[in-house]
Amino acid sequence: MKIGTFKHMRGWGRLVPVFLIIWSGFFAFAGCAKSPYTAYNRGIEWIRNGKAEQAETALLQAVKFDPANAGAWNQLGILAFERNAMDAAEIRFRNAYELDKHHSAYARNLALVYAARQEYEIADRLLHHSLQIDPSDPETSVALAKTSLLQNHPGEAREHLQRALQHHPAHAEALSLADRLEQIPRDVSLRKERSDHLIETSEPKP
């Protein structure tokens, strides 16, 4: 009886490595399943700590595991925009926008790339789409005001700023731009050189 039990245990002993491999594989799979979220959260933490290079590495890992992570693509676009890599910013913002066309920030951020290139027609179309998604978003209204000024349309700029302040009366950038704009007579046509000095480029935001 004892010998039989010993032989039985020897048989189980040969199976132990197999079970260990299966068990470790299960945990490896579970780790991979969580890795896109872990990488994304790590990237956001690096951004908060001002570590752009480390953030980009983590976020690239996140979209490698999950190409449909629109939030990660948007954050990657912001990082590219901030270092003036507009081609990369356009690709990344467009990925975010195509994945979620109902997110106002994704449309707005893609528009800012075209505005930076002075492709105002495309920028305005995307900004108006962003405004349709969220009419109360002050960032979109301010961006529209800036593109209007750069196209020598101060009247339209005033309307966009009025809408921004209607929803957010304490919005600092809208207040500042509206104040500077009011110092210019309403019947004066803005020259591009003057409007360039009047505004600062909008920065993309999450």
C-alpha positions in Angstrom: 0.0 0.0 0.0 2.8 2.4 0.9 4.7 1.4 -2.2 1.6 2.0 -4.4 1.1 5.4 -2.7 4.7 6.3 -3.4 4.4 5.4 -7.0 1.2 7.4 -7.3 3.0 10.4 -5.8 5.9 10.0 -8.2 3.4 10.2 -11.0 2.0 13.5 -9.6 5.6 14.7 -9.2 6.0 14.5 -13.0 2.8 16.6 -13.5 3.8 19.4 -11.1 6.0 21.2 -13.6 3.1 21.1 -16.1 0.7 22.7 -13.6 3.3 25.3 -12.7 3.7 26.3 -16.3 -0.1 26.5 -16.8 -0.5 28.5 -13.5 2.3 30.9 -14.4 0.9 31.3 -17.9 -2.5 32.3 -16.4 -0.9 35.0 -14.3 1.1 36.3 -17.2 -2.1 36.5 -19.3 -3.9 38.3 -16.4 -0.9 40.7 -16.2 -1.1 41.4 -20.0 -4.8 42.1 -19.7 -4.2 44.8 -17.2 -1.1 46.3 -18.8 -2.9 48.8 -21.1 -4.6 50.4 -18.2 -1.5 50.2 -16.0 0.6 51.8 -18.8 -2.0 54.6 -19.4 -2.2 55.4 -15.7 1.6 55.4 -15.4 1.7 57.8 -18.4 -0.8 60.2 -16.8 1.2 60.1 -13.6 4.4 61.0 -15.5 2.6 63.9 -17.1 1.5 65.2 -13.7 5.1 65.0 -12.6 6.3 66.9 -15.7 8.2 63.9 -17.1 7.1 64.1 -20.8 9.6 61.6 -22.2 8.7 58.9 -19.7 5.0 59.7 -20.2 5.3 59.2 -23.9 7.0 55.9 -23.5 4.2 54.6 -21.2 1.4 55.9 -23.4 2.9 54.4 -26.5 2.9 51.1 -24.6 -0.7 51.7 -23.7 -1.8 52.1 -27.4 0.4 49.2 -28.4 -1.6 47.0 -26.1 -4.9 48.7 -26.9 -5.0 50.7 -30.2 -8.6 51.8 -29.4 -7.5 53.8 -26.3 -8.7 57.2 -27.5 -7.6 58.9 -24.3 -4.0 57.7 -24.6 -3.9 58.8 -28.3 -5.1 62.3 -27.2 -2.5 62.5 -24.5 0.2 61.5 -27.0 -1.1 64.2 -29.3 -0.7 66.8 -26.6 2.8 65.7 -25.9 3.7 66.0 -29.6 2.0 69.4 -29.9 3.9 70.7 -26.9 7.2 69.9 -28.6 5.9 71.4 -31.9 5.9 68.0 -33.7 2.8 68.8 -35.6 2.8 65.8 -38.0 2.9 63.4 -35.0 0.3 65.5 -33.2 -2.1 65.4 -36.2 -1.8 61.6 -36.5 -2.4 61.1 -32.8 -5.2 63.6 -32.4 -6.9 62.1 -35.5 -6.7 58.6 -34.0 -8.4 59.9 -30.9 -11.0 61.8 -32.9 -11.8 58.8 -35.2 -12.2 56.5 -32.2 -14.6 58.9 -30.4 -16.2 61.7 -32.5 -18.5 62.5 -29.6 -15.7 63.8 -27.4 -15.4 67.6 -27.8 -11.8 67.9 -26.7 -10.6 65.4 -29.4 -12.2 67.5 -32.2 -10.9 70.7 -30.7 -7.3 69.4 -30.2 -7.2 68.2 -33.8 -8.5 71.6 -34.9 -5.6 73.4 -33.1 -3.1 71.5 -35.2 -4.7 72.9 -38.4 -5.0 76.4 -36.8 -1.2 76.3 -36.0 -0.6 75.5 -39.7 -3.0 78.4 -40.7 -5.4 75.9 -42.3 -8.3 77.8 -40.8 -11.1 76.3 -42.9 -10.5 72.8 -41.6 -9.8 74.2 -38.1 -13.1 76.1 -38.0 -15.0 73.0 -39.2 -13.6 70.9 -36.4 -14.1 73.6 -33.8 -17.8 74.0 -34.8 -18.2 70.2 -34.5 -16.6 70.4 -31.1 -19.0 73.2 -30.1 -22.0 71.1 -31.3 -20.9 68.3 -29.0 -20.5 70.7 -26.0 -21.9 74.2 -26.5 -20.8 75.2 -23.0 -17.1 74.4 -23.5 -15.3 77.7 -23.1 -12.0 76.3 -24.5 -13.7 75.7 -27.9 -15.3 79.1 -27.9 -12.0 80.8 -27.1 -10.2 78.8 -29.8 -12.9 79.9 -32.3 -12.4 83.5 -31.2 -8.7 83.2 -31.9 -9.1 81.7 -35.4 -11.7 84.4 -36.2 -9.2 87.1 -35.2 -6.5 85.5 -37.3 -8.8 85.6 -40.2 -9.6 89.3 -39.6 -13.2 88.7 -38.2 -13.2 90.6 -34.9 -17.0 90.6 -34.8 -17.2 86.8 -34.9 -14.5 86.7 -32.2 -16.5 88.9 -29.9 -19.5 86.6 -30.3 -17.5 83.5 -29.5 -16.0 85.2 -26.4 -19.5 86.3 -25.3 -20.7 82.7 -25.5 -17.7 81.5 -23.5 -18.3 84.1 -20.8 -22.0 83.4 -20.7 -21.3 79.8 -19.7 -18.1 80.5 -17.6 -18.1 84.2 -16.5 -14.7 83.8 -14.7 -12.8 82.1 -17.5 -9.5 83.9 -17.3 -8.4 83.6 -20.9 -11.8 84.6 -22.4 -11.9 87.7 -20.0 -8.3 88.7 -21.0 -8.9 88.4 -24.7 -12.3 90.1 -24.6 -10.7 93.0 -22.7 -7.9 93.4 -25.2 -10.4 93.1 -28.1 -12.6 95.8 -26.6 -9.7 98.3 -26.8 -9.9 98.1 -30.6 -12.7 100.1 -32.2 -15.4 97.9 -33.6 -15.2 99.5 -37.1 -11.5 98.9 -37.4 -10.4 96.0 -39.6 -7.6 93.9 -37.9 -4.4 93.4 -39.9 -3.0 89.9 -39.4 0.2 91.3 -37.9 -1.9 93.1 -35.3 -4.1 90.1 -34.5 -1.0 87.9 -34.1 0.2 90.1 -31.3 -3.3 90.2 -29.8 -3.6 86.5 -29.1 -1.6 83.6 -28.0 -1.8 80.1 -29.5 -4.3 77.9 -27.8 -2.9 74.8 -26.2 -4.6 71.4 -26.6 -6.1 69.9 -23.4 -7.4 66.5 -22.3 
